[in-house]
Amino acid sequence: MLTLLFLTLLAHAQLALPASSQPNSIFILAGQSNMSGRGGATRNNTWDGFVPPECRPNPKILRLTTTLAWVPAAEPLHKDIDVYATVGVGPGMAFANSVLARDPGLGVVGLVPCAVGATTIGQWSRGGFLYSKLVRRAIAAAQGGGKIKGMLWYQGESDTLSLQDAELYKARLEKFFLNVRSDLKSPLLPIIQVALASGQGRFIEKVREAQLGLNLRNVKCVDAKGLQLEPDYVHLTTQAEVQLGKMLADSFLHT
């Protein structure tokens, strides 16, 4: 039954847009709330609706919906994925617009939102719901012939609450990256992770140390420390998300 449902969803994904509108270059967006996007969305459980020029729709940028259909990408990218929170601007659209402006050879870019707020690295372990959904969505995204060019990862704020989680973070993160590459049959898949700008607990620097110290081939780290935060001191502002998207684009284009 599950296999039949999966195949049906894949068929819908392939039929949602004409072949010319299938993406050529696919990027996975994963992690927790600052990847999902809280820019302009942290007050009174509403999003202010402001979309910076760097994040506006582009006919060459698509997003994969929760039903595995390709549709024109528009903020908020995670509106049907991170459903238990008010979602706003994240780094994904700024990243996509930036890489396309500098490398038109990427063709149509497909974004695969997978981030969910308040999740720990342990919840992204192989066999869990979040991990399985990420792999399923990534595989479905590539069914139309596009190539997965990389994964953008921003997570760790929840792992700053516990000393044990912070100490185990590096090993868990490395295992997660290796498992994703293995299950997507892409052993050198470019991965760009973000070193924390903030956290929910006292062990921010320990998690940052793990992120900055990870040594895996084709895994790069962009440091978000110093980017402007919303009044909650956890989430990036809209303009900070734009800046981060451009930083991620710079890193990808220099892989």
FIKOLZA-1660 file (N, C-alpha, C; in steps of 0.1 Angstrom, whole numbers, plus 5000, padded with zeros to 4 digits):
% residues 255
   i   px   py   pz ch aa at
   1 5008 4988 5000  A  M  N
   1 5000 5000 5000  A  M CA
   1 5009 5013 5000  A  M  C
   2 5019 5013 5009  A  L  N
   2 5028 5024 5009  A  L CA
   2 5035 5026 4996  A  L  C
   3 5040 5015 4990  A  T  N
   3 5047 5016 4977  A  T CA
   3 5038 5021 4967  A  T  C
   4 5025 5017 4966  A  L  N
   4 5016 5022 4956  A  L CA
   4 5014 5037 4958  A  L  C
   5 5012 5041 4971  A  L  N
   5 5010 5055 4974  A  L CA
   5 5022 5064 4969  A  L  C
   6 5034 5059 4972  A  F  N
   6 5046 5066 4968  A  F CA
   6 5047 5067 4953  A  F  C
   7 5044 5056 4946  A  L  N
   7 5045 5057 4931  A  L CA
   7 5035 5067 4925  A  L  C
   8 5023 5067 4932  A  T  N
   8 5013 5076 4927  A  T CA
   8 5017 5091 4929  A  T  C
   9 5023 5094 4941  A  L  N
   9 5028 5107 4944  A  L CA
   9 5039 5111 4934  A  L  C
  10 5048 5101 4930  A  L  N
  10 5058 5104 4920  A  L CA
  10 5052 5108 4907  A  L  C
  11 5042 5100 4903  A  A  N
  11 5035 5103 4890  A  A CA
  11 5029 5117 4890  A  A  C
  12 5023 5121 4901  A  H  N
  12 5017 5134 4902  A  H CA
  12 5028 5145 4901  A  H  C
  13 5040 5142 4908  A  A  N
  13 5051 5152 4907  A  A CA
  13 5055 5154 4893  A  A  C
  14 5056 5143 4885  A  Q  N
  14 5061 5144 4871  A  Q CA
  14 5051 5151 4862  A  Q  C
  15 5038 5150 4865  A  L  N
  15 5028 5155 4857  A  L CA
  15 5023 5169 4860  A  L  C
  16 5028 5174 4871  A  A  N
  16 5024 5187 4876  A  A CA
  16 5028 5199 4867  A  A  C
  17 5039 5198 4860  A  L  N
  17 5044 5208 4851  A  L CA
  17 5049 5202 4839  A  L  C
  18 5048 5209 4827  A  P  N
  18 5054 5203 4815  A  P CA
  18 5069 5201 4817  A  P  C
  19 5074 5192 4808  A  A  N
  19 5088 5188 4809  A  A CA
  19 5097 5200 4809  A  A  C
  20 5094 5210 4801  A  S  N
  20 5103 5222 4800  A  S CA
  20 5104 5229 4814  A  S  C
  21 5094 5227 4822  A  S  N
  21 5094 5233 4835  A  S CA
  21 5099 5225 4847  A  S  C
  22 5105 5213 4843  A  Q  N
  22 5111 5205 4853  A  Q CA
  22 5125 5211 4856  A  Q  C
  23 5130 5211 4869  A  P  N
  23 5142 5217 4872  A  P CA
  23 5154 5209 4866  A  P  C
  24 5165 5217 4863  A  N  N
  24 5178 5211 4859  A  N CA
  24 5187 5209 4871  A  N  C
  25 5187 5219 4881  A  S  N
  25 5196 5219 4892  A  S CA
  25 5187 5219 4905  A  S  C
  26 5189 5209 4913  A  I  N
  26 5181 5207 4925  A  I CA
  26 5189 5210 4938  A  I  C
  27 5183 5217 4947  A  F  N
  27 5189 5219 4960  A  F CA
  27 5180 5216 4971  A  F  C
  28 5184 5208 4981  A  I  N
  28 5177 5205 4993  A  I CA
  28 5179 5215 5004  A  I  C
  29 5168 5220 5010  A  L  N
  29 5169 5229 5021  A  L CA
  29 5164 5222 5033  A  L  C
  30 5173 5220 5043  A  A  N
  30 5170 5212 5055  A  A CA
  30 5175 5218 5067  A  A  C
  31 5170 5214 5079  A  G  N
  31 5174 5219 5092  A  G CA
  31 5162 5223 5100  A  G  C
  32 5164 5234 5108  A  Q  N
  32 5152 5238 5116  A  Q CA
  32 5148 5252 5112  A  Q  C
  33 5143 5260 5122  A  S  N
  33 5135 5272 5118  A  S CA
  33 5143 5283 5110  A  S  C
  34 5156 5285 5113  A  N  N
  34 5162 5295 5105  A  N CA
  34 5164 5291 5090  A  N  C
  35 5164 5278 5087  A  M  N
  35 5164 5274 5073  A  M CA
  35 5150 5275 5068  A  M  C
  36 5140 5270 5076  A  S  N
  36 5126 5271 5072  A  S CA
  36 5122 5286 5069  A  S  C
  37 5127 5295 5078  A  G  N
  37 5124 5309 5076  A  G CA
  37 5115 5315 5086  A  G  C
  38 5120 5324 5094  A  R  N
  38 5112 5332 5104  A  R CA
  38 5113 5347 5101  A  R  C
  39 5119 5351 5090  A  G  N
  39 5121 5365 5088  A  G CA
  39 5107 5372 5086  A  G  C
  40 5105 5381 5095  A  G  N
  40 5092 5388 5095  A  G CA
  40 5080 5381 5100  A  G  C
  41 5083 5369 5107  A  A  N
  41 5072 5361 5111  A  A CA
  41 5072 5357 5126  A  A  C
  42 5079 5365 5134  A  T  N
  42 5080 5361 5148  A  T CA
  42 5071 5369 5158  A  T  C
  43 5063 5378 5153  A  R  N
  43 5055 5386 5161  A  R CA
  43 5040 5383 5160  A  R  C
  44 5033 5380 5171  A  N  N
  44 5019 5377 5171  A  N CA
  44 5015 5366 5161  A  N  C
  45 5024 5357 5159  A  N  N
  45 5021 5345 5150  A  N CA
  45 5016 5349 5137  A  N  C
  46 5021 5359 5131  A  T  N
  46 5018 5363 5117  A  T CA
  46 5030 5367 5110  A  T  C
  47 5030 5366 5097  A  W  N
  47 5041 5370 5088  A  W CA
  47 5037 5384 5083  A  W  C
  48 5047 5393 5083  A  D  N
  48 5044 5406 5078  A  D CA
  48 5042 5407 5063  A  D  C
  49 5045 5397 5055  A  G  N
  49 5043 5397 5041  A  G CA
  49 5053 5404 5033  A  G  C
  50 5064 5409 5039  A  F  N
  50 5074 5416 5031  A  F CA
  50 5083 5407 5024  A  F  C
  51 5085 5408 5011  A  V  N
  51 5094 5400 5003  A  V CA
  51 5104 5409 4997  A  V  C
  52 5117 5408 5001  A  P  N
  52 5127 5417 4996  A  P CA
  52 5129 5414 4981  A  P  C
  53 5135 5423 4973  A  P  N
  53 5137 5421 4959  A  P CA
  53 5146 5408 4956  A  P  C
  54 5155 5405 4965  A  E  N
  54 5163 5393 4963  A  E CA
  54 5156 5380 4965  A  E  C
  55 5144 5381 4970  A  C  N
  55 5136 5368 4973  A  C CA
  55 5123 5367 4964  A  C  C
  56 5122 5376 4954  A  R  N
  56 5110 5376 4946  A  R CA
  56 5110 5365 4936  A  R  C
  57 5098 5360 4932  A  P  N
  57 5097 5349 4923  A  P CA
  57 5105 5351 4910  A  P  C
  58 5109 5340 4905  A  N  N
  58 5117 5340 4892  A  N CA
  58 5112 5328 4884  A  N  C
  59 5109 5330 4872  A  P  N
  59 5104 5319 4864  A  P CA
  59 5113 5307 4863  A  P  C
  60 5126 5309 4866  A  K  N
  60 5135 5298 4866  A  K CA
  60 5137 5292 4880  A  K  C
  61 5129 5295 4889  A  I  N
  61 5130 5289 4903  A  I CA
  61 5116 5282 4906  A  I  C
  62 5117 5269 4909  A  L  N
  62 5106 5261 4913  A  L CA
  62 5108 5256 4927  A  L  C
  63 5096 5252 4933  A  R  N
  63 5097 5245 4946  A  R CA
  63 5089 5232 4946  A  R  C
  64 5093 5222 4954  A  L  N
  64 5086 5210 4955  A  L CA
  64 5076 5211 4966  A  L  C
  65 5063 5209 4964  A  T  N
  65 5053 5210 4974  A  T CA
  65 5053 5197 4982  A  T  C
  66 5045 5197 4993  A  T  N
  66 5044 5186 5001  A  T CA
  66 5038 5174 4994  A  T  C
  67 5030 5176 4983  A  T  N
  67 5025 5165 4975  A  T CA
  67 5034 5161 4963  A  T  C
  68 5047 5166 4964  A  L  N
  68 5057 5163 4954  A  L CA
  68 5054 5168 4940  A  L  C
  69 5048 5180 4940  A  A  N
  69 5045 5187 4927  A  A CA
  69 5055 5199 4926  A  A  C
  70 5060 5201 4914  A  W  N
  70 5068 5213 4911  A  W CA
  70 5058 5225 4908  A  W  C
  71 5060 5236 4915  A  V  N
  71 5053 5248 4913  A  V CA
  71 5062 5260 4913  A  V  C
  72 5058 5271 4908  A  P  N
  72 5067 5283 4909  A  P CA
  72 5070 5286 4923  A  P  C
  73 5083 5289 4926  A  A  N
  73 5087 5292 4940  A  A CA
  73 5083 5306 4944  A  A  C
  74 5079 5307 4957  A  A  N
  74 5075 5320 4962  A  A CA
  74 5076 5319 4978  A  A  C
  75 5079 5330 4984  A  E  N
  75 5080 5330 4999  A  E CA
  75 5065 5329 5004  A  E  C
  76 5064 5322 5016  A  P  N
  76 5074 5314 5023  A  P CA
  76 5075 5300 5017  A  P  C
  77 5088 5296 5015  A  L  N
  77 5090 5284 5008  A  L CA
  77 5086 5272 5016  A  L  C
  78 5086 5273 5029  A  H  N
  78 5082 5261 5038  A  H CA
  78 5068 5262 5043  A  H  C
  79 5059 5269 5036  A  K  N
  79 5046 5271 5042  A  K CA
  79 5038 5258 5043  A  K  C
  80 5041 5248 5035  A  D  N
  80 5033 5235 5036  A  D CA
  80 5042 5224 5042  A  D  C
  81 5054 5228 5047  A  I  N
  81 5063 5218 5052  A  I CA
  81 5064 5220 5067  A  I  C
  82 5068 5232 5071  A  D  N
  82 5069 5235 5086  A  D CA
  82 5056 5241 5090  A  D  C
  83 5046 5232 5092  A  V  N
  83 5032 5236 5093  A  V CA
  83 5028 5239 5107  A  V  C
  84 5036 5237 5117  A  Y  N
  84 5032 5240 5131  A  Y CA
  84 5038 5253 5136  A  Y  C
  85 5042 5261 5127  A  A  N
  85 5047 5275 5130  A  A CA
  85 5044 5285 5120  A  A  C
  86 5044 5297 5123  A  T  N
  86 5043 5308 5113  A  T CA
  86 5056 5310 5106  A  T  C
  87 5056 5307 5093  A  V  N
  87 5068 5307 5085  A  V CA
  87 5069 5320 5077  A  V  C
  88 5081 5325 5076  A  G  N
  88 5083 5337 5068  A  G CA
  88 5095 5335 5058  A  G  C
  89 5103 5345 5057  A  V  N
  89 5114 5345 5047  A  V CA
  89 5126 5337 5053  A  V  C
  90 5131 5328 5044  A  G  N
  90 5143 5321 5048  A  G CA
  90 5154 5324 5038  A  G  C
  91 5165 5316 5038  A  P  N
  91 5176 5319 5028  A  P CA
  91 5174 5313 5014  A  P  C
  92 5164 5305 5012  A  G  N
  92 5164 5297 5000  A  G CA
  92 5162 5305 4987  A  G  C
  93 5152 5315 4987  A  M  N
  93 5150 5322 4975  A  M CA
  93 5162 5332 4972  A  M  C
  94 5167 5338 4982  A  A  N
  94 5179 5347 4980  A  A CA
  94 5191 5339 4975  A  A  C
  95 5192 5326 4980  A  F  N
  95 5203 5317 4974  A  F CA
  95 5200 5314 4960  A  F  C
  96 5188 5310 4956  A  A  N
  96 5185 5306 4943  A  A CA
  96 5187 5318 4933  A  A  C
  97 5181 5329 4936  A  N  N
  97 5183 5341 4927  A  N CA
  97 5197 5345 4926  A  N  C
  98 5205 5344 4936  A  S  N
  98 5219 5348 4936  A  S CA
  98 5227 5338 4927  A  S  C
  99 5225 5325 4929  A  V  N
  99 5233 5315 4920  A  V CA
  99 5229 5316 4906  A  V  C
 100 5216 5319 4903  A  L  N
 100 5212 5320 4889  A  L CA
 100 5217 5332 4882  A  L  C
 101 5218 5343 4890  A  A  N
 101 5223 5356 4884  A  A CA
 101 5238 5354 4880  A  A  C
 102 5245 5346 4887  A  R  N
 102 5259 5344 4885  A  R CA
 102 5263 5332 4877  A  R  C
 103 5254 5322 4876  A  D  N
 103 5256 5310 4868  A  D CA
 103 5244 5306 4861  A  D  C
 104 5240 5313 4850  A  P  N
 104 5228 5309 4843  A  P CA
 104 5228 5295 4838  A  P  C
 105 5240 5289 4837  A  G  N
 105 5241 5275 4832  A  G CA
 105 5234 5265 4841  A  G  C
 106 5230 5269 4853  A  L  N
 106 5223 5260 4862  A  L CA
 106 5209 5257 4856  A  L  C
 107 5204 5265 4847  A  G  N
 107 5191 5263 4841  A  G CA
 107 5180 5266 4851  A  G  C
 108 5170 5258 4851  A  V  N
 108 5159 5259 4861  A  V CA
 108 5163 5253 4874  A  V  C
 109 5162 5261 4884  A  V  N
 109 5166 5256 4898  A  V CA
 109 5153 5251 4905  A  V  C
 110 5155 5240 4911  A  G  N
 110 5144 5234 4919  A  G CA
 110 5148 5233 4934  A  G  C
 111 5140 5239 4942  A  L  N
 111 5142 5239 4957  A  L CA
 111 5133 5229 4963  A  L  C
 112 5139 5221 4973  A  V  N
 112 5132 5211 4979  A  V CA
 112 5132 5214 4994  A  V  C
 113 5122 5221 4999  A  P  N
 113 5121 5225 5013  A  P CA
 113 5118 5212 5022  A  P  C
 114 5126 5211 5033  A  C  N
 114 5125 5200 5042  A  C CA
 114 5127 5204 5056  A  C  C
 115 5130 5216 5059  A  A  N
 115 5133 5221 5073  A  A CA
 115 5120 5221 5081  A  A  C
 116 5122 5218 5094  A  V  N
 116 5111 5219 5104  A  V CA
 116 5117 5225 5117  A  V  C
 117 5110 5235 5122  A  G  N
 117 5115 5242 5133  A  G CA
 117 5115 5234 5146  A  G  C
 118 5125 5238 5155  A  A  N
 118 5126 5232 5168  A  A CA
 118 5131 5217 5168  A  A  C
 119 5137 5213 5157  A  T  N
 119 5141 5199 5157  A  T CA
 119 5156 5197 5161  A  T  C
 120 5159 5186 5167  A  T  N
 120 5173 5183 5171  A  T CA
 120 5179 5175 5161  A  T  C
 121 5193 5174 5161  A  I  N
 121 5200 5166 5152  A  I CA
 121 5196 5151 5153  A  I  C
 122 5193 5147 5166  A  G  N
 122 5188 5133 5168  A  G CA
 122 5176 5130 5160  A  G  C
 123 5167 5139 5159  A  Q  N
 123 5154 5137 5151  A  Q CA
 123 5157 5136 5136  A  Q  C
 124 5169 5139 5132  A  W  N
 124 5172 5138 5118  A  W CA
 124 5180 5125 5115  A  W  C
 125 5180 5116 5124  A  S  N
 125 5188 5103 5122  A  S CA
 125 5181 5094 5112  A  S  C
 126 5189 5086 5106  A  R  N
 126 5184 5077 5096  A  R CA
 126 5173 5068 5102  A  R  C
 127 5162 5066 5095  A  G  N
 127 5151 5058 5099  A  G CA
 127 5140 5066 5106  A  G  C
 128 5143 5078 5110  A  G  N
 128 5133 5087 5116  A  G CA
 128 5124 5093 5105  A  G  C
 129 5113 5100 5110  A  F  N
 129 5104 5106 5101  A  F CA
 129 5110 5117 5092  A  F  C
 130 5117 5126 5099  A  L  N
 130 5123 5137 5091  A  L CA
 130 5133 5133 5081  A  L  C
 131 5142 5123 5085  A  Y  N
 131 5152 5118 5076  A  Y CA
 131 5145 5111 5064  A  Y  C
 132 5136 5103 5067  A  S  N
 132 5129 5095 5056  A  S CA
 132 5122 5104 5047  A  S  C
 133 5116 5115 5052  A  K  N
 133 5108 5124 5043  A  K CA
 133 5118 5132 5035  A  K  C
 134 5130 5136 5040  A  L  N
 134 5140 5143 5032  A  L CA
 134 5144 5134 5020  A  L  C
 135 5148 5122 5023  A  V  N
 135 5153 5113 5013  A  V CA
 135 5142 5110 5002  A  V  C
 136 5130 5108 5007  A  R  N
 136 5119 5106 4998  A  R CA
 136 5116 5118 4989  A  R  C
 137 5116 5130 4994  A  R  N
 137 5114 5142 4986  A  R CA
 137 5126 5144 4977  A  R  C
 138 5138 5142 4981  A  A  N
 138 5149 5144 4972  A  A CA
 138 5149 5134 4960  A  A  C
 139 5146 5122 4963  A  I  N
 139 5145 5112 4952  A  I CA
 139 5134 5115 4942  A  I  C
 140 5122 5120 4948  A  A  N
 140 5111 5124 4939  A  A CA
 140 5115 5136 4931  A  A  C
 141 5122 5145 4937  A  A  N
 141 5126 5157 4929  A  A CA
 141 5135 5154 4917  A  A  C
 142 5143 5144 4918  A  A  N
 142 5152 5141 4907  A  A CA
 142 5145 5132 4896  A  A  C
 143 5133 5128 4898  A  Q  N
 143 5126 5119 4888  A  Q CA
 143 5125 5125 4875  A  Q  C
 144 5124 5138 4874  A  G  N
 144 5122 5144 4861  A  G CA
 144 5134 5146 4853  A  G  C
 145 5146 5142 4858  A  G  N
 145 5158 5142 4851  A  G CA
 145 5168 5153 4856  A  G  C
 146 5164 5161 4866  A  G  N
 146 5173 5171 4872  A  G CA
 146 5183 5164 4880  A  G  C
 147 5194 5172 4884  A  K  N
 147 5204 5166 4892  A  K CA
 147 5205 5174 4905  A  K  C
 148 5206 5166 4916  A  I  N
 148 5207 5172 4929  A  I CA
 148 5221 5178 4930  A  I  C
 149 5222 5191 4931  A  K  N
 149 5235 5198 4931  A  K CA
 149 5240 5201 4945  A  K  C
 150 5232 5200 4955  A  G  N
 150 5237 5202 4968  A  G CA
 150 5226 5203 4979  A  G  C
 151 5230 5203 4991  A  M  N
 151 5221 5204 5003  A  M CA
 151 5225 5216 5011  A  M  C
 152 5216 5225 5015  A  L  N
 152 5219 5236 5024  A  L CA
 152 5213 5232 5038  A  L  C
 153 5221 5233 5048  A  W  N
 153 5217 5227 5061  A  W CA
 153 5220 5238 5072  A  W  C
 154 5209 5241 5079  A  Y  N
 154 5210 5251 5090  A  Y CA
 154 5202 5245 5102  A  Y  C
 155 5209 5240 5112  A  Q  N
 155 5203 5234 5123  A  Q CA
 155 5212 5234 5135  A  Q  C
 156 5207 5232 5147  A  G  N
 156 5216 5231 5159  A  G CA
 156 5211 5239 5171  A  G  C
 157 5202 5249 5168  A  E  N
 157 5198 5257 5180  A  E CA
 157 5192 5249 5191  A  E  C
 158 5184 5239 5187  A  S  N
 158 5178 5230 5198  A  S CA
 158 5188 5222 5205  A  S  C
 159 5200 5219 5199  A  D  N
 159 5210 5211 5206  A  D CA
 159 5219 5219 5215  A  D  C
 160 5216 5232 5217  A  T  N
 160 5224 5240 5226  A  T CA
 160 5218 5239 5240  A  T  C
 161 5207 5232 5242  A  L  N
 161 5200 5232 5255  A  L CA
 161 5206 5222 5264  A  L  C
 162 5212 5212 5259  A  S  N
 162 5218 5201 5267  A  S CA
 162 5233 5199 5264  A  S  C
 163 5241 5198 5275  A  L  N
 163 5255 5196 5273  A  L CA
 163 5258 5183 5266  A  L  C
 164 5250 5173 5270  A  Q  N
 164 5252 5160 5263  A  Q CA
 164 5250 5161 5248  A  Q  C
 165 5238 5167 5244  A  D  N
 165 5235 5169 5230  A  D CA
 165 5246 5177 5223  A  D  C
 166 5251 5187 5229  A  A  N
 166 5261 5196 5223  A  A CA
 166 5274 5188 5221  A  A  C
 167 5277 5179 5231  A  E  N
 167 5290 5172 5230  A  E CA
 167 5289 5161 5219  A  E  C
 168 5277 5156 5217  A  L  N
 168 5275 5145 5207  A  L CA
 168 5272 5151 5193  A  L  C
 169 5270 5164 5192  A  Y  N
 169 5266 5170 5180  A  Y CA
 169 5274 5167 5168  A  Y  C
 170 5287 5168 5169  A  K  N
 170 5296 5166 5158  A  K CA
 170 5295 5152 5152  A  K  C
 171 5295 5142 5160  A  A  N
 171 5294 5128 5156  A  A CA
 171 5281 5125 5149  A  A  C
 172 5270 5131 5155  A  R  N
 172 5257 5129 5149  A  R CA
 172 5255 5136 5136  A  R  C
 173 5261 5148 5135  A  L  N
 173 5260 5156 5122  A  L CA
 173 5268 5149 5111  A  L  C
 174 5280 5144 5114  A  E  N
 174 5288 5137 5104  A  E CA
 174 5281 5125 5099  A  E  C
 175 5275 5117 5108  A  K  N
 175 5268 5105 5105  A  K CA
 175 5256 5109 5096  A  K  C
 176 5248 5119 5099  A  F  N
 176 5237 5124 5091  A  F CA
 176 5241 5127 5077  A  F  C
 177 5252 5135 5075  A  F  N
 177 5256 5138 5062  A  F CA
 177 5261 5126 5054  A  F  C
 178 5268 5117 5060  A  L  N
 178 5272 5105 5053  A  L CA
 178 5260 5096 5049  A  L  C
 179 5250 5095 5058  A  N  N
 179 5239 5087 5055  A  N CA
 179 5231 5093 5043  A  N  C
 180 5229 5106 5043  A  V  N
 180 5222 5113 5032  A  V CA
 180 5229 5110 5019  A  V  C
 181 5242 5112 5019  A  R  N
 181 5250 5110 5007  A  R CA
 181 5248 5095 5002  A  R  C
 182 5249 5086 5011  A  S  N
 182 5247 5072 5008  A  S CA
 182 5234 5069 5002  A  S  C
 183 5223 5073 5009  A  D  N
 183 5209 5070 5004  A  D CA
 183 5206 5077 4992  A  D  C
 184 5212 5088 4989  A  L  N
 184 5210 5095 4976  A  L CA
 184 5219 5091 4965  A  L  C
 185 5228 5081 4969  A  K  N
 185 5238 5076 4959  A  K CA
 185 5247 5087 4953  A  K  C
 186 5251 5096 4962  A  S  N
 186 5259 5107 4958  A  S CA
 186 5270 5110 4969  A  S  C
 187 5280 5101 4968  A  P  N
 187 5290 5101 4979  A  P CA
 187 5298 5115 4981  A  P  C
 188 5298 5123 4971  A  L  N
 188 5304 5136 4972  A  L CA
 188 5295 5148 4971  A  L  C
 189 5282 5145 4974  A  L  N
 189 5272 5156 4973  A  L CA
 189 5277 5168 4980  A  L  C
 190 5277 5180 4974  A  P  N
 190 5281 5192 4981  A  P CA
 190 5271 5196 4992  A  P  C
 191 5276 5198 5004  A  I  N
 191 5268 5202 5015  A  I CA
 191 5273 5215 5021  A  I  C
 192 5265 5225 5022  A  I  N
 192 5269 5237 5029  A  I CA
 192 5261 5239 5041  A  I  C
 193 5267 5238 5053  A  Q  N
 193 5261 5239 5065  A  Q CA
 193 5263 5253 5071  A  Q  C
 194 5255 5257 5080  A  V  N
 194 5256 5271 5086  A  V CA
 194 5259 5269 5101  A  V  C
 195 5270 5276 5105  A  A  N
 195 5274 5277 5119  A  A CA
 195 5264 5287 5126  A  A  C
 196 5260 5283 5138  A  L  N
 196 5249 5290 5145  A  L CA
 196 5252 5305 5147  A  L  C
 197 5241 5312 5145  A  A  N
 197 5241 5327 5149  A  A CA
 197 5235 5328 5163  A  A  C
 198 5228 5318 5168  A  S  N
 198 5221 5319 5180  A  S CA
 198 5217 5305 5185  A  S  C
 199 5211 5304 5196  A  G  N
 199 5207 5291 5202  A  G CA
 199 5196 5293 5212  A  G  C
 200 5191 5281 5216  A  Q  N
 200 5180 5282 5226  A  Q CA
 200 5186 5279 5240  A  Q  C
 201 5198 5275 5241  A  G  N
 201 5204 5271 5254  A  G CA
 201 5218 5277 5256  A  G  C
 202 5225 5272 5266  A  R  N
 202 5238 5278 5270  A  R CA
 202 5250 5273 5262  A  R  C
 203 5248 5263 5254  A  F  N
 203 5259 5256 5248  A  F CA
 203 5261 5259 5233  A  F  C
 204 5258 5271 5230  A  I  N
 204 5260 5276 5216  A  I CA
 204 5274 5274 5210  A  I  C
 205 5284 5278 5218  A  E  N
 205 5297 5277 5213  A  E CA
 205 5302 5263 5211  A  E  C
 206 5297 5254 5220  A  K  N
 206 5301 5240 5218  A  K CA
 206 5296 5234 5205  A  K  C
 207 5283 5238 5202  A  V  N
 207 5277 5233 5189  A  V CA
 207 5284 5240 5177  A  V  C
 208 5287 5253 5178  A  R  N
 208 5294 5260 5168  A  R CA
 208 5308 5254 5166  A  R  C
 209 5315 5250 5176  A  E  N
 209 5328 5244 5175  A  E CA
 209 5327 5231 5167  A  E  C
 210 5316 5223 5170  A  A  N
 210 5314 5211 5162  A  A CA
 210 5312 5214 5147  A  A  C
 211 5304 5224 5145  A  Q  N
 211 5301 5227 5131  A  Q CA
 211 5313 5232 5123  A  Q  C
 212 5320 5241 5129  A  L  N
 212 5332 5247 5123  A  L CA
 212 5343 5237 5122  A  L  C
 213 5343 5227 5130  A  G  N
 213 5354 5217 5130  A  G CA
 213 5352 5205 5122  A  G  C
 214 5340 5204 5116  A  L  N
 214 5337 5192 5108  A  L CA
 214 5346 5191 5096  A  L  C
 215 5352 5179 5094  A  N  N
 215 5361 5178 5083  A  N CA
 215 5357 5167 5073  A  N  C
 216 5348 5170 5065  A  L  N
 216 5343 5160 5054  A  L CA
 216 5345 5166 5041  A  L  C
 217 5350 5159 5031  A  R  N
 217 5352 5164 5018  A  R CA
 217 5339 5169 5012  A  R  C
 218 5339 5181 5005  A  N  N
 218 5328 5187 4999  A  N CA
 218 5317 5192 5009  A  N  C
 219 5321 5193 5022  A  V  N
 219 5312 5199 5032  A  V CA
 219 5318 5212 5036  A  V  C
 220 5311 5223 5033  A  K  N
 220 5316 5237 5037  A  K CA
 220 5307 5243 5048  A  K  C
 221 5313 5253 5054  A  C  N
 221 5306 5259 5065  A  C CA
 221 5305 5274 5063  A  C  C
 222 5293 5280 5064  A  V  N
 222 5291 5294 5063  A  V CA
 222 5288 5299 5078  A  V  C
 223 5295 5308 5083  A  D  N
 223 5293 5313 5096  A  D CA
 223 5282 5324 5097  A  D  C
 224 5271 5322 5104  A  A  N
 224 5260 5331 5105  A  A CA
 224 5262 5341 5117  A  A  C
 225 5273 5338 5125  A  K  N
 225 5274 5346 5137  A  K CA
 225 5276 5361 5134  A  K  C
 226 5268 5369 5141  A  G  N
 226 5269 5384 5138  A  G CA
 226 5257 5389 5129  A  G  C
 227 5250 5379 5123  A  L  N
 227 5239 5384 5115  A  L CA
 227 5227 5388 5124  A  L  C
 228 5220 5398 5120  A  Q  N
 228 5209 5404 5128  A  Q CA
 228 5199 5394 5132  A  Q  C
 229 5194 5395 5144  A  L  N
 229 5184 5386 5149  A  L CA
 229 5171 5393 5152  A  L  C
 230 5160 5386 5151  A  E  N
 230 5147 5391 5155  A  E CA
 230 5147 5394 5170  A  E  C
 231 5137 5401 5176  A  P  N
 231 5137 5404 5190  A  P CA
 231 5137 5392 5199  A  P  C
 232 5134 5380 5194  A  D  N
 232 5135 5368 5202  A  D CA
 232 5149 5363 5204  A  D  C
 233 5158 5369 5197  A  Y  N
 233 5173 5366 5198  A  Y CA
 233 5176 5351 5194  A  Y  C
 234 5167 5345 5186  A  V  N
 234 5169 5332 5181  A  V CA
 234 5169 5332 5166  A  V  C
 235 5159 5339 5160  A  H  N
 235 5157 5338 5146  A  H CA
 235 5163 5350 5138  A  H  C
 236 5167 5347 5126  A  L  N
 236 5173 5358 5118  A  L CA
 236 5162 5367 5113  A  L  C
 237 5165 5380 5111  A  T  N
 237 5156 5389 5105  A  T CA
 237 5155 5386 5090  A  T  C
 238 5145 5393 5084  A  T  N
 238 5144 5391 5069  A  T CA
 238 5157 5395 5062  A  T  C
 239 5162 5406 5065  A  Q  N
 239 5174 5410 5058  A  Q CA
 239 5186 5401 5061  A  Q  C
 240 5187 5396 5073  A  A  N
 240 5197 5386 5077  A  A CA
 240 5196 5373 5069  A  A  C
 241 5184 5369 5067  A  E  N
 241 5181 5357 5058  A  E CA
 241 5186 5360 5044  A  E  C
 242 5183 5372 5039  A  V  N
 242 5188 5375 5025  A  V CA
 242 5203 5375 5025  A  V  C
 243 5209 5380 5035  A  Q  N
 243 5224 5380 5035  A  Q CA
 243 5229 5366 5036  A  Q  C
 244 5223 5358 5044  A  L  N
 244 5227 5344 5045  A  L CA
 244 5226 5337 5032  A  L  C
 245 5215 5339 5025  A  G  N
 245 5213 5333 5012  A  G CA
 245 5224 5336 5002  A  G  C
 246 5228 5348 5002  A  K  N
 246 5239 5353 4994  A  K CA
 246 5252 5346 4998  A  K  C
 247 5254 5345 5011  A  M  N
 247 5266 5338 5016  A  M CA
 247 5266 5323 5012  A  M  C
 248 5255 5317 5013  A  L  N
 248 5254 5303 5008  A  L CA
 248 5257 5302 4993  A  L  C
 249 5252 5311 4985  A  A  N
 249 5254 5311 4971  A  A CA
 249 5269 5313 4968  A  A  C
 250 5276 5322 4975  A  D  N
 250 5290 5324 4973  A  D CA
 250 5298 5311 4976  A  D  C
 251 5294 5304 4987  A  S  N
 251 5301 5292 4991  A  S CA
 251 5298 5281 4980  A  S  C
 252 5286 5280 4976  A  F  N
 252 5283 5270 4965  A  F CA
 252 5291 5272 4953  A  F  C
 253 5291 5285 4948  A  L  N
 253 5297 5288 4936  A  L CA
 253 5313 5286 4936  A  L  C
 254 5318 5285 4948  A  H  N
 254 5332 5283 4950  A  H CA
 254 5336 5269 4954  A  H  C
 255 5326 5259 4953  A  T  N
 255 5329 5245 4956  A  T CA
 255 5338 5239 4945  A  T  C
% end
